Amino acid sequence: MRRIKRPTPSDLGLTAKEGRVLAALRTPWRIQQFIVGLHANFEQGGDTLRSVRGVLKHRNAHCIEAAFTAACALWLAGEPPLIMDLEANKGDSDHVVALFKRDGCWGAISKTNHIWLRWRDPVYRTPRELAMSYFHEYVDTNQRKSLRTYSMPVDLRRFAPETWITNDEDCWDVGAALCDVRHFKLLTPTQVRGLAPRDAIETLADDMVQYEFKDRTRARRY
């Protein structure tokens, strides 16, 4: 990944304490381990889209909140704060990952509560290749493969830091802008019609989650 000018935490509006936490995450793998260690945000009080500050305050996150946090840590480490939206078929949720590159290949930092849509090593030649690495395991509650499009990489430097890093409110405007960027189809209609169902072992494995919740459907959704 091309190195960029590294901001200081104060440049981004972060406090000294917040900056120390994120600046200590000097590699993508360290960032991944940090966001995996955050409890899942099950949004019990309603939908949220917390900023990086909100994630550090509550010590939990869902995928896009974790992607914001990972992108901010990458920026502090001198790498572009890139994220990508993976868009599912109607009836399933999107997934958002933070992107990084090594030796010209793409990898992803990703948080999810189940075993499938997690970290990707930087071995994918294009964003499309990386997106396709999530395809087989990306399924809805009826066990149907549901991933349909991916976005171009989005550089969060296009948004003011106060909209996604230090915002004390939910970052709905940034989330909406991510949905509005150009997305690319992964499958043709013929390919969609020919998709095979998941087998029994895959379905059984899908019940495994990192953080338990009394509502198993909600636990698996995140």
C-alpha positions in Angstrom: 0.0 0.0 0.0 1.3 3.5 -0.9 2.2 5.2 2.3 0.5 8.5 3.0 1.1 11.4 5.4 0.5 10.1 8.8 -1.9 12.3 10.9 -1.5 12.7 14.6 -4.5 11.7 16.8 -5.1 15.4 17.6 -5.3 16.1 13.8 -8.3 13.8 13.7 -9.9 15.2 16.9 -9.0 12.2 19.1 -8.1 12.6 22.7 -4.7 11.5 23.9 -6.2 8.3 25.4 -8.1 7.4 22.2 -5.0 8.1 20.2 -2.8 5.8 22.3 -5.2 2.9 21.9 -5.4 3.2 18.1 -1.7 4.2 17.5 -0.6 1.0 19.3 -2.3 -1.0 16.5 0.6 -0.7 14.1 -0.2 -3.6 11.6 -3.4 -4.8 10.0 -3.3 -8.0 12.0 -3.0 -6.1 15.3 -6.0 -4.0 14.2 -7.9 -7.2 13.4 -7.2 -8.7 16.8 -8.4 -5.5 18.5 -11.7 -5.4 16.7 -12.3 -9.1 17.2 -11.8 -8.5 20.9 -14.5 -5.9 21.0 -17.9 -7.4 22.0 -20.5 -7.6 19.3 -22.9 -4.7 19.2 -26.3 -6.4 19.1 -28.1 -3.0 18.9 -30.5 -3.9 21.6 -31.7 -0.3 21.9 -32.2 0.2 18.2 -30.0 0.6 15.1 -26.7 2.3 15.6 -23.9 3.5 13.5 -21.3 4.7 16.0 -18.2 6.7 15.2 -14.7 5.5 16.2 -15.1 7.4 19.4 -18.4 5.7 20.1 -16.8 2.3 19.5 -14.0 3.1 21.9 -16.4 4.3 24.5 -18.8 1.4 24.4 -16.2 -1.3 23.7 -18.4 -3.1 21.2 -19.2 -2.8 17.5 -20.9 -4.3 14.5 -19.2 -4.7 11.1 -19.3 -1.1 9.8 -18.5 0.4 13.2 -15.5 -1.9 13.4 -14.6 -1.0 9.8 -14.5 2.7 10.7 -12.3 1.9 13.7 -10.0 -0.2 11.6 -9.7 2.4 8.9 -8.9 5.1 11.4 -6.1 2.9 12.9 -4.7 2.3 9.4 -4.7 6.0 8.8 -2.8 6.7 12.0 -0.3 4.0 10.8 0.2 5.9 7.5 -2.1 3.9 5.2 -5.2 5.1 3.4 -8.4 4.6 5.5 -10.3 2.4 2.9 -13.5 0.5 3.3 -15.6 -1.6 1.0 -19.3 -2.5 1.1 -20.5 -6.0 0.3 -24.1 -5.8 -0.6 -26.5 -8.7 -0.1 -29.7 -9.8 -1.8 -33.0 -8.4 -0.5 -33.7 -9.8 2.9 -30.1 -10.1 4.1 -27.7 -7.5 5.6 -24.7 -5.8 3.9 -21.2 -6.4 5.3 -18.5 -3.7 5.5 -14.7 -4.4 5.7 -11.6 -2.2 5.9 -9.1 -2.7 3.1 -5.3 -2.7 3.0 -2.7 -3.8 0.4 0.6 -5.6 0.6 2.9 -6.2 -2.4 0.1 -5.1 -4.7 -2.5 -7.5 -3.3 -5.6 -6.7 -1.2 -6.5 -7.9 2.2 -9.4 -7.1 4.6 -10.0 -6.4 8.3 -13.4 -7.6 9.2 -15.6 -8.1 12.3 -18.5 -10.6 12.5 -20.0 -12.7 15.3 -19.9 -15.9 13.3 -17.1 -17.9 11.8 -17.3 -16.9 8.1 -16.9 -13.2 7.1 -13.7 -12.4 9.0 -10.1 -11.5 8.2 -8.7 -11.9 4.7 -4.9 -12.2 4.1 -3.5 -9.8 1.5 -3.4 -12.3 -1.4 -6.2 -11.0 -3.6 -5.2 -9.2 -6.8 -8.3 -7.1 -7.1 -11.1 -5.9 -4.9 -13.4 -8.2 -6.8 -11.3 -11.3 -6.0 -11.4 -10.3 -2.4 -15.2 -9.8 -2.5 -15.6 -13.3 -4.1 -13.7 -14.8 -1.2 -16.7 -14.1 0.9 -19.3 -15.4 -1.5 -19.7 -19.1 -0.6 -20.2 -18.4 3.1 -22.4 -15.3 2.7 -25.9 -16.6 3.3 -29.2 -15.4 4.6 -31.3 -16.9 7.4 -32.7 -19.4 4.9 -29.2 -20.7 4.1 -29.3 -19.2 0.6 -26.1 -17.6 -0.8 -27.0 -14.0 -0.9 -23.9 -11.8 -1.7 -24.6 -9.9 -4.9 -22.4 -6.8 -5.3 -19.4 -5.1 -3.9 -18.4 -1.4 -3.9 -15.3 0.3 -5.2 -12.9 1.0 -2.3 -14.0 4.1 -0.5 -11.4 6.4 1.0 -12.8 7.8 4.2 -10.6 10.9 3.9 -13.4 12.2 1.6 -15.4 12.7 4.8 -14.5 15.1 7.6 -13.1 13.3 10.7 -15.9 14.8 12.8 -18.5 12.9 10.7 -17.1 9.3 11.4 -14.2 9.5 13.9 -15.4 11.8 16.7 -19.1 12.1 16.0 -21.1 11.9 19.2 -24.2 11.0 17.2 -24.8 8.1 14.8 -23.0 8.4 11.5 -26.0 7.8 9.2 -24.8 10.3 6.5 -21.5 8.5 6.0 -23.3 5.1 6.0 -25.8 6.4 3.3 -22.9 7.7 1.2 -21.3 4.3 1.3 -24.4 2.7 0.0 -24.5 5.3 -2.8 -21.0 4.7 -4.2 -20.7 2.6 -7.4 -21.3 -1.1 -6.8 -20.4 -4.0 -9.2 -22.3 -7.2 -9.7 -20.7 -10.4 -8.8 -23.1 -12.8 -10.6 -25.1 -13.1 -13.7 -28.9 -13.9 -13.5 -28.1 -17.4 -14.9 -25.5 -17.9 -12.2 -28.0 -16.8 -9.5 -30.6 -19.3 -10.7 -28.0 -22.1 -10.6 -26.7 -21.6 -7.1 -26.5 -24.8 -5.0 -27.8 -25.0 -1.5 -25.5 -25.3 1.5 -25.0 -28.8 2.8 -25.9 -30.0 6.3 -22.4 -29.6 7.8 -22.1 -26.0 6.6 -25.5 -25.3 8.1 -24.5 -26.8 11.4 -21.2 -24.8 11.5 -23.2 -21.6 10.9 -24.7 -21.9 14.4 -21.3 -21.2 16.0 -20.9 -17.6 17.3 -18.1 -15.7 19.1 -20.4 -13.8 21.5 -23.5 -15.5 22.8 -26.9 -13.7 23.1 -30.2 -15.0 24.4 -31.7 -14.4 20.9 -29.8 -16.8 18.7 -31.2 -15.4 15.5 -29.9 -11.9 16.5 -26.5 -13.4 17.6 -26.1 -15.1 14.2 -27.2 -12.0 12.3 -24.2 -10.0 13.4 
